[in-house]
Each structure stands twice: as structure tokens, then as C-alpha cells.
Amino acid sequence: MEKMGSAESEIENLFENKKRIKNPFVPIGALITAGVLTAGLVSFKKGNSNLGQKLMRARVVVQGATVALMFGSAYYYGDAF
């Protein structure tokens, strides 16, 4: 049982020592994605399907950029700490 406790404390120490680096562009990208999605859904509801379709395509682009930022941040900062 003591070995289990020491392993858990080692894991806890690892997480305490690791610094979290936050990329401010990721939450901004998520908010932009949500905004474009909302605008597209409102546009569809009002019957403007052309604008709604363009907004949905824009959402895919913005969402892809946000995911790319997440992967890029993870890659860039992955072994830094």
C-alpha cells in the first residue's frame, strides 16, 4: 500500500511542477467560432440560406484555424517544461 502512495505523490509532484502555458488565441478562436455559428443559424432561421451557407463555411475555416492553434501550441510548448 505504501508503494501506491509514493507513486501517487510522484505523479502529483509532476503535475505541480509543470507550468501551464495558455495561448490566448485559442479561446478567442472558440468565441469567434461560436459567434459565426450563431449568426449562421439565425440567418437560416430568417430564411437567408445563401448567407447562412457562407457563414457555415466560414465557421469551418475558423474552427479549423482554432484546432490548428491548439495543436501548434501543444507541439511548440510540449517539451518546454
HELIX and SHEET records of a PDB file:
HELIX    1   1 GLU A    2  ASN A   17  1                                  16    
HELIX    2   2 PHE A   25  LYS A   46  1                                  22    
HELIX    3   3 SER A   49  TYR A   77  1                                  29    
END                                                                             
